[in-house]
């Protein structure tokens, strides 16, 4: 079994419902679309177990604006010998208040740079929302201008 297949098998086993718990059946819910904007500060710290080709960093963010929150996460990145080519993946848990609703959710990052051309996709992990953010879905865009970090969060919440 390949390592990737083993990871997906482990994830599938973790999602099996435990007897006596709530049903995993999803009820049809009306989702309302929203957009949140603001700034964020980020601190990244390299971890000691970095190898020559693969680096690991911790993420520590503070969000301001429509999302008043903090997050912690981990990033794994690879640089290539070709200038401007690299890739990274990251997971982070965001906790705070979004448009007045309290809770948390997880973000999954997938980024590549191909000789300077950037592609970044950040999605809210399905079913990761808690408290008043239960059921949240959506995507986050990061904009960096003159060293400042901005976010645009397009999201939906059940009505």
Backbone as a chain_set.jsonl record, in Angstrom:
{"seq": "XXXXXXXXXXXXXXXXXXXXXXXXXXXXXXXXXXXXXXXXXXXXXXXXXXXXXXXXXXXXXXXXXXXXXXXXXXXXXXXXXXXXXXXXXXXXXXXXXXXXXXXXXXXXXXXXXXXXXXXXXXXXXXXXXXXXXXXXXXXXXXXXXXXXXXXXXXXXXXX", "coords": {"N": [[0.863, -1.174, 0.0], [0.589, 2.19, -0.892], [2.068, 5.15, 0.659], [0.361, 7.427, 0.467], [-2.121, 6.32, -0.116], [-2.477, 4.917, 2.261], [-2.754, 7.034, 4.078], [-5.202, 8.191, 3.229], [-6.879, 6.012, 3.715], [-6.662, 5.817, 6.507], [-7.835, 8.293, 7.197], [-10.433, 7.817, 6.249], [-11.235, 5.756, 7.972], [-11.258, 7.139, 10.378], [-13.5, 8.675, 10.017], [-15.675, 7.045, 10.3], [-18.86, 6.532, 11.713], [-19.414, 6.492, 15.22], [-21.039, 4.024, 17.151], [-24.129, 4.924, 18.619], [-23.77, 7.631, 18.484], [-24.593, 10.864, 17.034], [-26.37, 10.839, 13.918], [-24.731, 10.566, 10.742], [-25.953, 11.509, 8.548], [-26.639, 14.134, 6.312], [-28.641, 16.978, 6.582], [-30.658, 18.798, 4.332], [-29.771, 22.096, 3.946], [-30.281, 25.599, 3.802], [-27.898, 27.671, 2.485], [-26.221, 30.677, 3.192], [-24.515, 33.166, 1.477], [-21.514, 34.98, 2.172], [-19.084, 37.645, 2.611], [-15.965, 38.381, 3.979], [-13.556, 40.767, 4.986], [-10.24, 42.011, 5.609], [-7.226, 42.569, 7.503], [-4.165, 40.8, 8.293], [-1.687, 39.613, 10.582], [1.31, 37.765, 10.497], [3.39, 35.282, 11.929], [6.11, 33.266, 11.319], [7.882, 30.372, 12.095], [10.764, 28.508, 11.639], [11.161, 24.951, 11.927], [13.13, 22.594, 13.776], [13.472, 20.096, 12.585], [13.824, 20.32, 9.866], [14.744, 19.309, 6.573], [17.213, 19.101, 3.933], [15.777, 19.482, 1.545], [13.079, 19.692, 2.219], [11.153, 21.792, 4.143], [9.812, 22.701, 7.357], [7.466, 24.703, 9.031], [6.073, 26.615, 11.735], [2.969, 28.332, 12.025], [1.598, 31.394, 13.079], [-0.993, 33.418, 13.416], [-2.757, 36.571, 13.446], [-5.877, 37.859, 12.937], [-7.616, 40.71, 11.67], [-10.436, 42.916, 11.355], [-13.366, 42.007, 9.587], [-13.107, 39.426, 10.407], [-12.149, 38.621, 13.47], [-9.701, 37.159, 14.945], [-7.463, 34.471, 15.904], [-4.882, 32.251, 14.771], [-3.305, 29.044, 14.617], [-0.88, 26.965, 13.093], [0.657, 24.592, 10.783], [3.183, 24.366, 8.32], [4.47, 22.868, 5.402], [7.099, 22.951, 3.154], [8.702, 23.044, -0.089], [11.531, 23.917, -1.909], [12.817, 24.335, -5.171], [15.709, 23.713, -7.309], [15.385, 25.473, -9.377], [15.048, 28.848, -9.921], [12.431, 30.654, -8.408], [10.584, 28.58, -8.314], [8.554, 26.514, -6.373], [6.779, 24.809, -3.701], [4.038, 24.467, -1.378], [2.198, 23.189, 1.433], [-0.295, 23.592, 3.922], [-1.891, 23.541, 7.134], [-4.253, 25.048, 9.244], [-5.82, 26.161, 12.284], [-8.376, 28.328, 12.896], [-9.543, 30.564, 15.289], [-12.036, 32.471, 16.79], [-14.014, 35.372, 16.182], [-16.32, 35.762, 13.612], [-17.846, 38.052, 11.718], [-19.429, 38.659, 13.953], [-20.125, 36.123, 14.854], [-19.228, 33.496, 16.923], [-16.609, 31.053, 17.118], [-14.744, 28.366, 15.584], [-12.712, 27.242, 12.797], [-11.1, 25.201, 10.306], [-8.4, 25.732, 8.036], [-7.15, 24.774, 4.87], [-4.252, 24.838, 2.971], [-2.884, 25.073, -0.319], [-0.25, 25.606, -2.269], [1.625, 26.66, -5.111], [4.512, 27.667, -6.956], [5.559, 28.438, -10.071], [8.274, 29.058, -11.645], [8.034, 31.705, -10.851], [5.345, 32.284, -11.391], [2.477, 32.322, -9.534], [0.247, 30.145, -7.771], [-2.361, 29.772, -5.613], [-4.433, 28.133, -3.369], [-6.776, 28.206, -0.884], [-8.833, 26.628, 1.32], [-11.752, 26.249, 3.382], [-11.847, 23.614, 5.602], [-14.069, 20.962, 5.133], [-16.824, 20.534, 7.361], [-15.429, 21.426, 9.596], [-16.118, 23.569, 11.156], [-17.027, 25.111, 14.286], [-19.214, 25.727, 17.125], [-20.98, 28.713, 16.657], [-20.151, 28.784, 14.064], [-20.559, 26.393, 12.866], [-20.939, 24.275, 10.114], [-19.837, 25.972, 8.252], [-18.431, 26.891, 5.089], [-16.132, 27.506, 2.391], [-13.722, 29.764, 0.793], [-10.465, 31.277, 1.084], [-8.696, 34.147, 0.191], [-5.456, 35.5, -0.131], [-3.871, 38.603, -0.105], [-1.015, 40.432, -0.76], [0.352, 43.497, -0.293], [2.754, 45.91, -0.62], [4.157, 44.824, 1.562], [2.162, 44.476, 3.466], [-0.388, 42.304, 4.75], [-3.431, 41.124, 3.524], [-6.764, 39.759, 3.658], [-9.416, 38.039, 1.954], [-12.305, 36.544, 2.615], [-14.484, 34.376, 1.322], [-17.44, 32.973, 2.131], [-19.892, 30.565, 3.256], [-22.715, 30.067, 5.338], [-25.008, 27.995, 7.156], [-28.452, 28.876, 7.161]], "CA": [[0.0, 0.0, 0.0], [1.373, 3.422, -0.955], [1.842, 6.018, 1.824], [-0.794, 8.304, 0.261], [-3.322, 5.483, 0.049], [-2.598, 4.632, 3.694], [-3.264, 8.244, 4.728], [-6.631, 8.321, 2.93], [-7.561, 4.927, 4.416], [-6.743, 6.226, 7.912], [-8.839, 9.348, 7.289], [-11.749, 7.195, 6.07], [-11.561, 5.035, 9.195], [-11.565, 8.126, 11.406], [-14.805, 9.28, 9.777], [-16.744, 6.062, 10.523], [-19.627, 6.943, 12.887], [-19.34, 5.679, 16.43], [-22.396, 3.636, 17.555], [-24.724, 5.729, 19.676], [-23.569, 9.065, 18.263], [-25.531, 11.47, 16.086], [-26.319, 10.329, 12.556], [-23.876, 11.318, 9.828], [-26.747, 11.989, 7.42], [-26.692, 15.587, 6.214], [-29.936, 17.545, 6.248], [-30.608, 19.88, 3.353], [-29.818, 23.389, 4.61], [-30.089, 26.756, 2.941], [-26.637, 28.33, 2.808], [-26.192, 32.103, 2.875], [-23.163, 33.581, 1.082], [-20.988, 36.176, 2.815], [-17.69, 37.964, 2.348], [-15.287, 39.073, 5.074], [-12.282, 41.349, 4.546], [-9.449, 42.636, 6.654], [-5.779, 42.384, 7.472], [-3.658, 39.84, 9.272], [-0.26, 39.561, 10.874], [1.74, 36.369, 10.551], [4.729, 34.938, 12.395], [6.462, 31.925, 10.887], [9.107, 29.926, 12.748], [11.258, 27.225, 11.127], [11.282, 23.871, 12.897], [14.46, 21.992, 13.784], [13.547, 18.861, 11.809], [13.892, 20.599, 8.432], [15.767, 18.612, 5.803], [17.769, 19.953, 2.875], [14.803, 19.78, 0.498], [11.743, 19.899, 2.755], [11.172, 22.591, 5.359], [8.567, 22.753, 8.115], [7.37, 25.925, 9.82], [4.826, 26.859, 12.447], [2.281, 29.568, 11.662], [0.895, 32.054, 14.171], [-1.613, 34.575, 12.758], [-3.794, 37.365, 14.088], [-6.734, 38.461, 11.909], [-8.33, 41.925, 12.056], [-11.48, 43.286, 10.397], [-14.593, 41.215, 9.733], [-12.674, 38.236, 11.146], [-11.293, 38.952, 14.62], [-9.354, 35.799, 15.341], [-6.074, 34.049, 15.85], [-4.763, 30.895, 14.255], [-2.03, 28.363, 14.69], [-0.83, 25.949, 12.056], [1.926, 24.03, 10.344], [3.399, 24.449, 6.882], [5.565, 22.09, 4.84], [7.432, 23.59, 1.882], [9.834, 22.548, -0.864], [12.089, 24.786, -2.952], [13.541, 23.579, -6.19], [16.905, 24.427, -7.766], [14.983, 26.48, -10.355], [14.651, 30.109, -9.299], [11.011, 30.985, -8.51], [9.72, 27.395, -8.304], [8.43, 25.95, -5.03], [5.429, 24.376, -3.346], [3.781, 24.313, 0.051], [0.889, 22.829, 1.957], [-0.4, 24.001, 5.322], [-3.162, 23.396, 7.833], [-4.32, 25.931, 10.403], [-7.096, 26.257, 12.993], [-8.712, 29.728, 13.149], [-10.479, 30.649, 16.41], [-12.392, 33.846, 17.12], [-15.343, 35.851, 15.824], [-16.494, 36.096, 12.201], [-19.089, 38.815, 11.562], [-20.212, 38.545, 15.179], [-20.392, 34.728, 15.216], [-18.078, 32.93, 17.614], [-16.3, 29.656, 16.843], [-13.479, 28.1, 14.913], [-12.737, 26.428, 11.585], [-9.766, 24.864, 9.823], [-8.053, 26.106, 6.666], [-6.172, 23.934, 4.186], [-3.548, 25.602, 1.943], [-2.148, 24.389, -1.381], [0.364, 26.664, -3.065], [2.777, 26.377, -5.956], [5.084, 28.764, -7.721], [6.206, 27.866, -11.242], [9.146, 30.092, -12.223], [7.492, 33.013, -10.491], [3.883, 32.326, -11.527], [1.931, 31.775, -8.297], [-1.096, 29.575, -7.679], [-2.648, 29.509, -4.208], [-5.811, 27.75, -3.074], [-6.989, 28.003, 0.546], [-10.23, 26.257, 1.513], [-12.208, 25.836, 4.702], [-11.99, 22.159, 5.651], [-15.478, 20.607, 5.355], [-17.278, 20.097, 8.685], [-14.469, 21.813, 10.643], [-16.651, 24.685, 11.93], [-17.555, 24.824, 15.618], [-20.103, 26.699, 17.753], [-21.831, 29.443, 15.713], [-19.599, 28.632, 12.714], [-20.823, 25.035, 12.413], [-21.471, 24.224, 8.751], [-19.176, 26.95, 7.387], [-17.646, 26.436, 3.937], [-15.67, 28.645, 1.614], [-12.326, 29.922, 0.387], [-9.781, 32.47, 1.56], [-7.651, 34.685, -0.683], [-4.464, 36.346, 0.523], [-3.307, 39.664, -0.949], [0.112, 41.091, -0.104], [0.667, 44.761, -0.954], [3.744, 46.717, 0.108], [4.498, 44.146, 2.804], [0.983, 44.278, 4.321], [-1.179, 41.125, 4.411], [-4.884, 41.297, 3.517], [-7.508, 38.543, 3.328], [-10.817, 38.096, 1.524], [-12.891, 35.247, 2.935], [-15.801, 34.122, 0.745], [-17.901, 31.836, 2.904], [-21.336, 30.322, 3.388], [-23.164, 29.489, 6.607], [-26.417, 27.6, 7.121], [-29.385, 29.904, 7.646]], "C": [[0.905, 1.232, 0.0], [1.105, 4.284, 0.271], [0.618, 6.912, 1.67], [-2.089, 7.515, 0.433], [-3.546, 5.176, 1.525], [-3.163, 5.827, 4.445], [-4.764, 8.375, 4.492], [-7.44, 7.212, 3.604], [-7.72, 5.28, 5.896], [-7.789, 7.315, 8.106], [-10.247, 8.778, 7.152], [-12.168, 6.455, 7.336], [-11.916, 5.984, 10.325], [-12.952, 8.708, 11.243], [-15.966, 8.298, 9.939], [-17.517, 6.463, 11.775], [-19.483, 5.954, 14.031], [-20.768, 5.315, 16.82], [-22.885, 4.496, 18.714], [-24.514, 7.221, 19.52], [-24.568, 9.56, 17.24], [-25.323, 10.89, 14.691], [-25.423, 11.189, 11.691], [-24.654, 11.814, 8.613], [-26.836, 13.504, 7.46], [-28.106, 16.02, 5.85], [-29.726, 18.658, 5.241], [-30.762, 21.21, 4.091], [-29.615, 24.484, 3.575], [-28.834, 27.49, 3.404], [-26.705, 29.787, 2.346], [-24.744, 32.509, 2.635], [-22.783, 34.893, 1.757], [-19.568, 36.437, 2.325], [-17.141, 38.761, 3.525], [-13.942, 39.561, 4.553], [-11.551, 41.938, 5.739], [-7.973, 42.392, 6.437], [-5.405, 41.258, 8.422], [-2.157, 39.988, 9.403], [0.114, 38.092, 10.97], [3.173, 36.28, 11.063], [4.968, 33.499, 11.974], [7.802, 31.572, 11.53], [9.539, 28.584, 12.181], [11.406, 26.206, 12.249], [12.608, 23.147, 12.712], [14.575, 20.751, 12.908], [13.554, 19.091, 10.3], [14.993, 19.769, 7.787], [16.24, 19.546, 4.712], [16.718, 20.376, 1.861], [13.408, 20.117, 1.012], [11.863, 20.668, 4.07], [9.815, 22.582, 6.029], [8.6, 23.996, 8.994], [6.064, 25.928, 10.597], [4.283, 28.206, 12.004], [1.552, 30.091, 12.89], [0.339, 33.353, 13.586], [-2.599, 35.268, 13.685], [-4.561, 38.083, 12.985], [-7.473, 39.666, 12.494], [-9.37, 42.24, 10.983], [-12.729, 42.49, 10.663], [-14.336, 39.91, 10.487], [-11.703, 38.704, 12.229], [-10.919, 37.625, 15.253], [-7.845, 35.62, 15.39], [-6.049, 32.642, 15.272], [-3.371, 30.36, 14.535], [-2.053, 27.267, 13.64], [0.573, 25.478, 11.769], [1.987, 24.087, 8.829], [4.585, 23.564, 6.519], [5.825, 22.654, 3.452], [8.659, 22.939, 1.244], [10.234, 23.627, -1.859], [12.827, 23.913, -3.935], [14.805, 24.349, -6.58], [16.578, 25.531, -8.782], [14.467, 27.712, -9.632], [13.152, 30.356, -9.508], [10.076, 29.795, -8.555], [9.748, 26.75, -6.918], [7.007, 25.464, -4.831], [5.277, 24.31, -1.85], [2.367, 23.827, 0.289], [0.874, 23.265, 3.411], [-1.802, 23.718, 5.829], [-3.125, 24.358, 9.001], [-5.727, 25.932, 10.98], [-7.279, 27.716, 13.385], [-9.775, 29.759, 14.237], [-10.758, 32.105, 16.732], [-13.822, 34.162, 16.742], [-15.353, 36.277, 14.365], [-17.85, 36.755, 12.046], [-20.011, 38.626, 12.763], [-20.519, 37.128, 15.628], [-19.105, 34.101, 15.752], [-17.884, 31.469, 17.245], [-14.937, 29.508, 16.214], [-13.734, 27.303, 13.643], [-11.302, 26.193, 11.155], [-9.612, 25.302, 8.372], [-6.991, 25.15, 6.134], [-5.592, 24.732, 3.029], [-2.901, 24.659, 0.933], [-1.573, 25.47, -2.279], [1.531, 26.16, -3.885], [3.246, 27.663, -6.608], [5.903, 28.118, -8.832], [6.978, 28.977, -11.948], [8.563, 31.49, -12.041], [5.988, 33.141, -10.611], [3.27, 31.6, -10.33], [0.514, 31.236, -8.466], [-1.311, 29.227, -6.21], [-4.127, 29.214, -4.05], [-5.894, 27.479, -1.574], [-8.485, 27.772, 0.744], [-10.521, 25.979, 2.979], [-12.431, 24.33, 4.648], [-13.455, 21.823, 5.948], [-15.719, 20.087, 6.773], [-16.295, 20.433, 9.81], [-14.985, 22.949, 11.524], [-17.223, 24.246, 13.265], [-18.452, 25.97, 16.068], [-20.974, 27.388, 16.69], [-21.321, 29.372, 14.271], [-19.746, 27.201, 12.198], [-21.458, 25.082, 11.026], [-20.809, 25.188, 7.793], [-18.42, 26.255, 6.254], [-17.152, 27.676, 3.213], [-14.191, 28.63, 1.306], [-11.772, 31.235, 0.921], [-8.727, 32.865, 0.543], [-6.745, 35.576, 0.146], [-3.922, 37.329, -0.503], [-2.186, 40.311, -0.15], [0.467, 42.316, -0.928], [1.601, 45.571, -0.072], [4.036, 46.141, 1.483], [3.335, 43.913, 3.755], [0.173, 43.086, 3.81], [-2.671, 41.427, 4.57], [-5.528, 39.954, 3.206], [-8.884, 38.924, 2.795], [-11.344, 36.684, 1.724], [-14.3, 35.207, 2.342], [-16.318, 32.856, 1.394], [-19.423, 31.757, 2.89], [-21.576, 29.687, 4.745], [-24.616, 29.061, 6.47], [-27.279, 28.705, 7.724], [-30.056, 29.466, 8.915]], "O": [[1.857, 1.319, 0.776], [0.037, 4.177, 0.874], [-0.099, 7.139, 2.645], [-3.037, 7.993, 1.056], [-4.686, 5.175, 1.991], [-3.971, 5.655, 5.357], [-5.521, 8.636, 5.427], [-8.574, 7.448, 4.022], [-8.785, 5.068, 6.474], [-8.553, 7.273, 9.07], [-11.158, 9.207, 7.86], [-13.332, 6.518, 7.731], [-12.78, 5.674, 11.146], [-13.536, 9.19, 12.214], [-17.121, 8.674, 9.738], [-16.901, 6.713, 12.811], [-19.438, 4.741, 13.828], [-21.637, 6.186, 16.827], [-22.148, 4.759, 19.664], [-25.017, 8.005, 20.326], [-25.304, 8.772, 16.647], [-24.211, 10.497, 14.337], [-25.356, 12.404, 11.878], [-24.083, 12.468, 7.74], [-27.08, 14.091, 8.514], [-28.701, 15.486, 4.913], [-28.727, 19.376, 5.296], [-31.759, 21.431, 4.778], [-28.876, 24.318, 2.605], [-28.723, 27.881, 4.566], [-27.184, 30.084, 1.252], [-23.863, 32.247, 3.454], [-23.606, 35.797, 1.898], [-18.935, 35.578, 1.712], [-17.778, 39.699, 4.005], [-13.272, 38.872, 3.784], [-12.159, 42.311, 6.742], [-7.53, 42.056, 5.339], [-6.211, 40.819, 9.243], [-1.46, 40.419, 8.484], [-0.663, 37.274, 11.461], [4.04, 37.073, 10.697], [4.147, 32.619, 12.231], [8.738, 32.371, 11.513], [8.776, 27.619, 12.229], [11.735, 26.559, 13.382], [13.144, 23.098, 11.604], [15.685, 20.385, 12.522], [13.316, 18.157, 9.533], [16.047, 19.552, 8.384], [15.73, 20.658, 4.576], [16.754, 21.502, 1.364], [12.633, 20.763, 0.307], [12.575, 20.256, 4.986], [8.786, 22.47, 5.362], [9.615, 24.307, 9.619], [5.076, 25.325, 10.179], [5.042, 29.108, 11.651], [0.96, 29.322, 13.647], [1.094, 34.279, 13.292], [-3.19, 34.656, 14.575], [-3.977, 38.824, 12.194], [-7.897, 39.651, 13.649], [-9.196, 41.864, 9.824], [-13.124, 42.307, 11.814], [-15.236, 39.361, 11.124], [-10.584, 39.126, 11.939], [-11.701, 37.035, 15.997], [-7.073, 36.485, 14.979], [-7.055, 31.933, 15.281], [-2.403, 31.108, 14.67], [-3.106, 26.708, 13.332], [1.54, 25.893, 12.407], [0.986, 23.886, 8.141], [5.581, 23.518, 7.24], [4.897, 22.821, 2.661], [9.518, 22.373, 1.92], [9.391, 24.182, -2.563], [13.392, 22.881, -3.574], [14.952, 25.515, -6.216], [17.397, 26.418, -9.021], [13.548, 27.621, -8.818], [12.657, 30.279, -10.632], [8.884, 29.967, -8.809], [10.813, 26.477, -6.364], [6.138, 25.678, -5.677], [6.254, 24.123, -1.124], [1.468, 24.023, -0.529], [1.919, 23.303, 4.06], [-2.764, 23.663, 5.063], [-2.104, 24.483, 9.677], [-6.705, 25.73, 10.26], [-6.459, 28.281, 14.109], [-10.791, 29.072, 14.136], [-9.829, 32.89, 16.926], [-14.729, 33.353, 16.941], [-14.504, 37.055, 13.93], [-18.884, 36.11, 12.217], [-21.221, 38.454, 12.61], [-21.12, 36.941, 16.686], [-18.048, 34.166, 15.124], [-18.853, 30.727, 17.078], [-14.09, 30.397, 16.295], [-14.82, 26.761, 13.436], [-10.393, 26.901, 11.588], [-10.558, 25.251, 7.586], [-6.062, 24.769, 6.846], [-6.337, 25.248, 2.195], [-2.429, 23.579, 1.291], [-2.313, 26.17, -2.97], [2.327, 25.342, -3.423], [2.482, 28.612, -6.785], [6.826, 27.348, -8.569], [6.419, 29.735, -12.741], [8.595, 32.329, -12.942], [5.4, 34.026, -9.989], [3.511, 30.409, -10.131], [-0.301, 31.794, -9.201], [-0.532, 28.472, -5.629], [-4.974, 29.961, -4.541], [-5.173, 26.628, -1.051], [-9.304, 28.616, 0.38], [-9.649, 25.531, 3.724], [-13.119, 23.828, 3.759], [-14.022, 22.34, 6.91], [-14.93, 19.309, 7.309], [-16.321, 19.795, 10.862], [-14.363, 23.267, 12.537], [-17.819, 23.175, 13.385], [-18.452, 27.046, 15.47], [-21.635, 26.708, 15.905], [-21.991, 29.851, 13.356], [-19.124, 26.836, 11.201], [-22.401, 25.838, 10.792], [-21.18, 25.228, 6.619], [-17.85, 25.18, 6.435], [-17.69, 28.768, 3.399], [-13.498, 27.636, 1.522], [-12.517, 32.182, 1.176], [-7.953, 32.025, 0.084], [-7.206, 36.313, 1.017], [-3.562, 36.952, -1.619], [-2.382, 40.695, 1.003], [0.834, 42.21, -2.099], [1.282, 45.878, 1.076], [4.149, 46.881, 2.46], [3.498, 43.219, 4.758], [0.057, 42.875, 2.603], [-3.113, 41.918, 5.609], [-4.914, 39.102, 2.563], [-9.439, 39.97, 3.132], [-10.884, 35.742, 1.079], [-15.196, 35.914, 2.803], [-15.727, 31.787, 1.24], [-20.128, 32.713, 2.568], [-20.776, 28.893, 5.238], [-25.38, 29.696, 5.742], [-26.879, 29.378, 8.674], [-30.873, 30.202, 9.467]]}, "num_chains": 1, "name": "protein.A"}
